[in-house]
Amino acid sequence: MNRSALRRLAFVLVLAAPGCAPRPTPAAAPQPHWLGTWASSQQLVEPRNMPPAPLAGATLRQVIRVSLGGPRLRVTLSNVFGDGPLAVGAARIAHSMGAGSSAIDTASQRVLTFGGADSVTLAAGASIVSDPVDFDVAPLSSLAVTLRLGAVPAALTGHPGSRTTSYIKAGDWVGAPEIAGAATTEHWYVLANLDVAAGGRAVVTLGNSITDGHGAGTNQDDRWPDDLARRLQADPRTARVAVLNAGIGGNCILRYCLGPSALSRLDRDVLDPPGVRWTIVLEGVNDVGGTRSPEQADSVATAIIAADRQIVSRAHGRGLTVYGATITPFGGSFYDRPGHEEARQKVNAWIRSPGAFDAVIDFDAAVRDPSDPRRMQPAFDSGDHLHPGEAGYRAMADAIDLGLFTH
């Protein structure tokens, strides 16, 4: 063996010796990309949820709480259900001094522009994404988006189930540290999404009032998706996972109940937001609850299963992982009619069956009363026997295996 060959052999032996193997290259940190960190599913605002004061010619300040942070952001405004133009004369974003207050940190305030302009008019049916702006967003922090509005259509786009106070006052208060004397309401209008530049992925929670947080506290951010976001942030394995709440109170999966059906809004609310990797589907209770006979309830249960299959297929086609959540008990509620419990059990049995979803999140098991599985545990009940209260929402979030979001 020549000298060159001996040197090569020695080099191989050194690499093979115990303790001398080369160290593995650390995994590269996820590269920043646009990622949804907050969302509200848009719908046509019903008459009873319209603003308490005119929005036209007024300033509207709305507070939101993000899930994941990042150094840059952009905001989506929506007139998708409008019947006329929506004029935004000015838009600002700032750190909020806290939910339940219109006060902002004025030093943090930034101008939002649209194609380089400070103002924009949205045509009926349109949405618009603001230009990116440098803004340091911390995880689980509260932000205030302030809009000065001009013309506002009679058909208003928004999200009635905000459970967060918004502020309306005639005139230009867009840069005000606080909007004293403003009319207040627990609804969001026009504001649809907030994205950050971050490395990570998002989970969308698709559902009805139980996901939207009926029974949760005002300005408390304690819906089950909020509690899930807190758990994800507290675990180093999942600290890069954002949560987008796509719940609409009164929503159905099959038809227009309140807001567009889950099937019809799937693209806008689940498949289109940037960075989405997973979705949790909790739908069907309002479809079952709206039936008037055991035969109709059974038929609707079959249709819910078919609709869930469509959601899974369409989401898989976009590369998403889909988790099925079982329908929670409603015994003793206004939905407790003959045939309804059997329909709920039929849907839940299918959700739990192998291959129906990529995994199952058993909210039914998490909140049901062991002594009467048709009902929710009293400690988890908001009082109407349909919607959980704050403790119930925590139990739901705690029942979710965070390992579902580590791949």
CORLIN-V413136 format. One record per residue. N is the residue number from 1. SS is DSSP state (H for helix, E for strand, L for the rest). OMEGA is omega in radians with two decimals (NA if undefined). Layout:
# CORLIN-V413136
N,SS,OMEGA  N,SS,OMEGA
This chain:
# CORLIN-V413136
1,L,-3.11  2,L,-3.07  3,H,-3.13  4,H,3.14  5,H,3.10  6,H,3.12  7,H,3.14  8,H,3.13  9,H,3.13  10,H,-3.13  11,H,3.12  12,H,3.14  13,H,3.11  14,H,3.14  15,H,-3.08  16,H,-3.08  17,L,3.11  18,L,3.09  19,L,-3.09  20,L,-3.13  21,L,3.12  22,L,3.13  23,L,3.11  24,L,3.11  25,L,3.13  26,L,3.10  27,L,3.14  28,L,3.08  29,L,3.13  30,L,-3.13  31,L,3.13  32,L,3.05  33,E,3.12  34,E,-3.03  35,E,3.06  36,E,3.10  37,E,3.08  38,E,3.11  39,E,2.95  40,L,-3.11  41,L,-3.04  42,L,3.09  43,E,3.00  44,E,-3.09  45,L,3.13  46,L,-3.10  47,H,-3.08  48,H,-3.13  49,H,3.10  50,L,-3.09  51,L,3.13  52,L,3.10  53,L,-3.12  54,L,3.06  55,L,-3.14  56,L,-3.13  57,L,-3.07  58,E,3.02  59,E,3.13  60,E,3.09  61,E,-3.07  62,E,-3.08  63,E,3.10  64,E,3.05  65,E,-3.12  66,L,3.07  67,L,-3.13  68,L,-3.13  69,L,3.11  70,E,-3.06  71,E,3.14  72,E,3.13  73,E,2.98  74,E,-3.01  75,E,3.06  76,E,3.03  77,E,-3.01  78,E,2.97  79,L,-2.96  80,L,3.11  81,L,-3.12  82,L,3.08  83,L,3.12  84,L,-3.10  85,L,3.05  86,E,-3.10  87,E,3.07  88,E,-3.09  89,E,3.12  90,E,3.13  91,E,-3.13  92,E,3.00  93,E,-3.11  94,E,2.99  95,E,3.09  96,E,3.06  97,L,3.06  98,L,3.09  99,L,-3.08  100,L,3.12  101,L,3.07  102,L,-3.07  103,L,3.10  104,E,2.98  105,L,-3.02  106,H,3.12  107,H,-3.12  108,H,-3.00  109,L,3.11  110,E,3.08  111,E,3.00  112,L,3.13  113,L,-3.09  114,E,-3.03  115,L,3.13  116,L,-3.11  117,E,3.13  118,L,-3.11  119,L,-3.13  120,E,3.03  121,E,3.13  122,E,3.07  123,L,3.07  124,L,3.13  125,L,-3.05  126,L,2.94  127,E,3.13  128,E,3.10  129,E,-3.14  130,L,3.00  131,L,3.07  132,L,3.11  133,E,3.06  134,E,-3.08  135,E,-3.08  136,E,-3.12  137,E,3.08  138,L,3.08  139,L,3.07  140,L,3.14  141,L,-3.14  142,E,3.11  143,E,3.08  144,E,3.05  145,E,-3.08  146,E,-3.11  147,E,2.93  148,E,-2.99  149,E,3.02  150,L,3.10  151,L,3.13  152,L,-3.11  153,L,3.10  154,L,3.06  155,L,-2.96  156,L,3.08  157,E,3.13  158,E,3.13  159,E,-3.05  160,L,-3.03  161,L,-3.08  162,L,-3.03  163,L,-3.10  164,L,-3.07  165,L,3.00  166,E,-2.96  167,E,-3.10  168,E,3.10  169,E,3.14  170,E,3.12  171,L,-3.07  172,L,3.12  173,L,-2.97  174,L,-3.14  175,L,-3.06  176,L,3.08  177,L,3.13  178,L,-3.12  179,L,-3.11  180,L,3.08  181,L,-3.12  182,L,2.93  183,E,-3.09  184,E,3.11  185,E,3.12  186,L,3.09  187,L,2.96  188,E,3.09  189,E,2.96  190,L,-3.03  191,E,-3.00  192,E,-3.02  193,E,2.96  194,E,3.13  195,E,3.03  196,E,2.99  197,E,-3.04  198,E,2.99  199,L,-3.12  200,L,3.13  201,E,-3.08  202,E,2.96  203,E,3.09  204,E,3.09  205,E,-3.08  206,E,-3.09  207,E,-3.09  208,L,-3.05  209,H,3.13  210,H,3.03  211,H,3.11  212,H,2.99  213,L,3.07  214,L,-3.08  215,L,3.06  216,L,-3.08  217,L,3.07  218,L,3.13  219,L,-3.12  220,L,-3.10  221,L,-3.11  222,L,2.92  223,L,-3.14  224,H,3.04  225,H,3.05  226,H,3.13  227,H,3.06  228,H,3.12  229,H,3.12  230,H,3.13  231,H,3.14  232,H,-3.14  233,H,-3.09  234,H,-3.10  235,L,-3.12  236,L,-3.13  237,L,-2.99  238,L,-3.06  239,L,3.10  240,L,-3.14  241,E,3.09  242,E,3.12  243,E,3.09  244,E,-3.12  245,E,3.10  246,E,3.07  247,E,3.03  248,L,3.12  249,L,3.14  250,L,-3.05  251,L,3.03  252,L,3.10  253,L,-2.99  254,L,-3.00  255,L,3.10  256,L,3.02  257,L,2.88  258,L,-3.03  259,L,3.11  260,L,-3.11  261,L,3.13  262,L,3.12  263,L,-3.05  264,L,-3.13  265,L,-3.05  266,H,-3.12  267,H,-3.05  268,H,-2.99  269,H,-3.04  270,H,-2.99  271,H,-3.04  272,L,-3.13  273,L,-3.06  274,L,3.01  275,L,-3.11  276,E,3.13  277,E,-3.09  278,E,2.91  279,E,3.04  280,E,-3.08  281,E,3.07  282,E,-3.09  283,L,2.99  284,L,-3.05  285,H,3.14  286,H,3.05  287,H,3.12  288,H,-3.08  289,H,-3.12  290,L,-3.13  291,L,-3.01  292,L,3.13  293,L,3.09  294,H,-3.14  295,H,3.12  296,H,3.13  297,H,3.13  298,H,3.12  299,H,3.12  300,H,3.09  301,H,3.09  302,H,3.14  303,H,3.09  304,H,3.12  305,H,3.11  306,H,3.12  307,H,3.08  308,H,3.11  309,H,3.10  310,H,3.14  311,H,-3.14  312,H,-3.11  313,H,-3.12  314,H,3.13  315,H,3.08  316,H,3.12  317,H,3.09  318,L,3.06  319,L,-3.13  320,L,2.96  321,E,-3.00  322,E,3.10  323,E,3.12  324,E,3.11  325,E,-3.13  326,L,-3.14  327,L,-3.08  328,L,-3.07  329,L,3.07  330,L,3.07  331,L,-3.10  332,L,3.13  333,L,3.12  334,L,3.05  335,L,-3.06  336,L,-3.12  337,L,-3.12  338,L,3.10  339,L,-3.06  340,H,3.13  341,H,3.12  342,H,3.11  343,H,3.10  344,H,-3.14  345,H,3.11  346,H,3.11  347,H,-3.12  348,H,3.11  349,H,3.11  350,H,3.12  351,H,-3.11  352,H,-3.08  353,L,-3.10  354,L,3.07  355,L,3.14  356,L,3.08  357,L,3.10  358,L,3.02  359,E,-3.11  360,E,2.98  361,E,-2.96  362,L,3.10  363,H,3.09  364,H,-3.13  365,H,-3.07  366,H,-3.01  367,H,-3.07  368,E,3.12  369,E,-3.11  370,L,-3.12  371,L,3.10  372,E,-3.02  373,E,3.07  374,E,-3.04  375,E,3.04  376,E,3.03  377,L,-3.12  378,H,-3.12  379,H,-3.11  380,H,-3.01  381,E,3.08  382,L,-3.13  383,L,3.13  384,L,3.08  385,L,3.09  386,L,-3.11  387,L,3.00  388,E,2.95  389,L,-3.07  390,H,3.12  391,H,3.10  392,H,3.11  393,H,3.08  394,H,3.13  395,H,3.10  396,H,3.13  397,H,-3.13  398,H,-3.11  399,L,-3.09  400,L,3.10  401,L,-3.12  402,H,3.07  403,H,3.09  404,H,-3.05  405,H,-3.12  406,L,-3.12  407,L,NA
